[in-house]
Amino acid sequence: MPRAVREAPPPGVPAATADTPGNREEADTPPLARGLLASGRHERIEFETYADGRSVVSNSAVAEEWREQGLVVSFDSYTAEATRPHVLDARGYLPPNASMHALGYPLAGDRGLEVGVIHLDFPGRPRRVTFTLFGPDLIEEFEVIAWSGGERVPASAWDHAPDMRYASEEASGSEKATYRPGGRSLFRAERVGIEAPLGIDRISLDGWGPPGHMLLLDHLEIDP
C-alpha cells in the first residue's frame, strides 16, 4: 500500500479540517476554490530573480515574492516552526549544468535543512502547471499532491517523465535522468506536469518519508 502523506489543504478551508500529527487520513478535506479560473497569464519562474526583477538572496525565506506571477509558497512541518521555504544556493545538490538556485526546505542553522512539505498556491487558478523536481534516487516516488476545485487531481491528469536535460553519462540508456552531485549519492531529475480543467489551487511537495528526504523545485511554468 502507498504510504500516507501529509495533505494540507489550501487557505480557505476551516481550521477544524487542518491536518494534525497522527491524523493524516482524516485531514483529507477538499479545499475551497479561490479566485477566478485562469485569471493570470503564462509565467515561467526560475527562482534566480524575484517577480520585480531583483536577484534572489541565497538561502533566504520566501512566501509572496512571486505573487505577481501567480505563485505563493509556504512550508509545513511537524518538527519545525518554520512556515516558509527557502530559495537555496543548491549547487551542491543540482547537476553541473543546472542554475544556481532552487526552491527548497528551510535552513535550520547548523542542523542543515528541515524536513516537511512545501506548498505551492496559485491565486490565478491556472489550468496547467509544470515544474522540475530534484531529489535522491533512493526515493522510489516523489510525493506530489494537487488540488482542484475541492478535489485531488487524478493521476490521469499528470505528466511525469525524466528531465533528460540533467541525465549524466552514467545514466545513458536508463529510463531515469540521474546524476551524482559532488560527494553525494545518486540524485534524479523529474519533469512533472499537472492539468485540471477547473484550475489548480495548490500543489504540495511532500518530503516526509520515511525516509525524510530533500526535494528541490525549479523551472516552474504556470499556464492559464
C-alpha positions in Angstrom: 0.0 0.0 0.0 1.2 3.5 -0.7 2.3 5.5 2.4 0.1 8.2 3.8 1.2 11.7 3.0 0.6 14.9 4.8 -2.1 16.8 2.8 -2.6 20.4 4.0 -5.5 22.0 2.1 -5.1 25.5 0.7 -6.1 28.6 2.7 -9.8 29.0 3.0 -10.5 25.6 4.5 -11.9 25.9 8.1 -9.3 25.3 10.7 -11.1 22.2 12.0 -10.2 20.4 8.8 -6.5 21.2 9.0 -4.0 18.3 9.3 -2.7 17.3 12.7 0.0 14.9 13.7 -1.2 11.3 13.7 -4.4 12.2 11.9 -3.4 12.5 8.2 -6.2 10.4 6.6 -9.0 12.3 8.5 -7.5 15.6 7.3 -8.3 14.8 3.7 -10.8 17.6 3.3 -11.1 19.2 -0.2 -10.0 22.8 -0.4 -12.3 25.7 -1.4 -11.9 27.1 -4.8 -10.4 30.6 -4.7 -10.4 33.4 -7.3 -11.4 33.4 -10.9 -10.4 30.5 -13.1 -7.4 31.1 -15.4 -7.2 34.8 -14.3 -3.4 35.0 -14.6 -1.0 34.9 -17.6 1.6 32.4 -18.7 4.6 32.7 -16.4 8.0 31.0 -16.1 9.7 31.2 -12.7 13.4 30.2 -12.4 14.0 31.3 -8.8 17.0 33.3 -9.9 15.1 36.6 -9.6 12.0 37.8 -7.7 8.9 38.9 -9.6 10.1 42.6 -9.6 13.4 41.6 -11.3 15.7 41.8 -8.3 18.2 38.9 -7.9 17.2 36.5 -5.2 19.1 36.4 -1.9 20.6 33.0 -1.4 19.3 30.8 1.4 16.5 33.2 2.3 12.9 32.6 3.4 10.3 33.4 0.8 6.5 33.5 0.6 4.8 36.0 -1.6 7.7 37.3 -3.7 6.2 35.8 -6.9 2.5 36.6 -6.2 2.5 39.0 -9.2 3.4 36.0 -11.3 0.7 33.8 -9.8 2.6 31.9 -7.1 2.6 32.0 -3.3 4.7 29.4 -1.3 4.6 28.1 2.3 6.1 25.3 4.3 4.6 22.9 6.8 6.3 20.6 9.3 5.6 18.6 12.4 9.1 19.1 13.7 10.0 22.7 12.8 8.5 26.1 13.5 9.4 27.4 10.0 6.4 28.3 7.8 8.3 29.5 4.7 10.5 27.6 2.3 13.9 29.0 1.3 15.5 29.9 -2.0 18.7 27.9 -1.7 22.1 28.1 -3.2 21.6 24.5 -4.3 24.7 23.9 -6.4 25.8 21.1 -4.0 22.6 19.2 -4.9 21.9 20.1 -8.5 23.5 18.8 -11.7 26.6 20.7 -13.0 24.6 22.3 -15.9 21.7 23.5 -13.6 21.2 27.0 -12.5 22.4 28.2 -9.1 19.2 28.5 -7.1 16.1 26.3 -6.4 13.2 26.4 -4.1 13.7 24.0 -1.1 13.2 23.4 2.6 14.1 25.9 5.2 17.6 26.0 6.6 17.9 25.3 10.3 21.4 26.7 11.1 23.9 24.0 12.0 21.3 21.3 11.8 21.0 21.7 8.0 17.7 21.6 6.2 14.3 21.0 7.9 12.1 18.2 6.5 8.4 18.8 5.7 6.0 19.8 2.9 6.3 22.7 0.5 3.0 24.1 -0.7 2.6 26.0 -4.0 -0.6 28.1 -4.1 -1.9 29.6 -7.3 -4.2 32.5 -6.8 -4.9 32.7 -10.6 -6.1 29.0 -10.6 -4.2 28.1 -13.8 -5.3 25.0 -15.8 -1.7 23.6 -16.2 1.4 23.8 -14.0 4.8 22.2 -15.0 8.0 22.0 -12.9 11.2 20.0 -12.4 11.9 18.2 -9.1 15.4 17.1 -7.9 15.8 14.6 -5.1 17.6 11.4 -4.0 17.2 8.5 -6.4 16.7 6.1 -3.5 13.2 7.6 -3.1 11.1 5.4 -5.4 8.4 8.1 -5.9 8.5 11.8 -5.1 5.2 12.5 -3.4 3.2 15.3 -5.1 -0.4 16.2 -4.4 -2.5 18.6 -6.4 -5.9 20.2 -5.6 -8.5 21.5 -8.0 -12.0 22.8 -7.1 -12.1 20.9 -3.8 -10.8 17.6 -5.1 -7.5 15.9 -5.6 -6.3 16.0 -9.2 -6.4 12.4 -10.5 -3.3 10.6 -11.8 -4.8 10.6 -15.3 -4.2 14.4 -15.4 -0.5 14.1 -14.7 2.6 14.0 -17.0 5.6 12.5 -15.2 8.9 11.9 -17.0 12.7 12.2 -16.6 14.0 15.6 -17.2 16.7 14.4 -19.7 18.4 17.8 -19.7 20.1 16.6 -16.5 20.9 13.0 -17.3 24.5 12.2 -16.7 26.6 10.0 -19.0 26.3 7.1 -16.5 22.5 7.3 -17.0 22.8 6.7 -20.7 20.2 4.2 -21.8 18.3 4.5 -18.5 14.7 5.4 -18.1 15.7 7.9 -15.4 17.6 11.2 -15.5 20.1 10.5 -12.8 23.2 12.4 -11.8 25.7 12.4 -8.9 26.3 15.7 -7.1 29.9 16.0 -5.8 30.4 13.7 -2.9 26.8 12.6 -2.6 24.7 9.7 -3.5 22.7 9.4 -6.8 20.0 12.0 -7.4 17.5 12.2 -10.2 15.5 15.0 -12.1 11.9 14.6 -13.0 9.7 16.9 -15.1 6.1 17.0 -13.7 3.1 18.4 -15.5 -0.4 18.7 -13.9 -3.5 19.7 -15.8 -7.0 20.5 -14.4 -9.9 22.0 -16.3 -11.3 23.6 -13.2 -8.0 25.2 -12.3 -5.2 24.2 -9.9 -5.4 25.7 -6.4 -2.5 24.0 -4.7 0.4 21.6 -5.3 2.1 20.1 -2.3 5.6 18.5 -2.3 6.0 16.0 0.5 9.5 15.0 1.6 8.5 13.5 5.0 9.2 9.9 4.0 10.2 7.6 5.6 12.9 8.3 5.0 12.7 12.1 5.1 14.5 13.5 2.1 15.4 16.6 0.2 13.2 17.9 -2.6 14.2 20.9 -4.8 12.0 22.6 -7.3 12.9 24.7 -10.3 11.8 25.7 -13.8 8.1 26.3 -12.8 5.7 27.2 -15.6 2.2 28.5 -15.0 -0.1 28.2 -18.0 -3.6 29.7 -17.6 
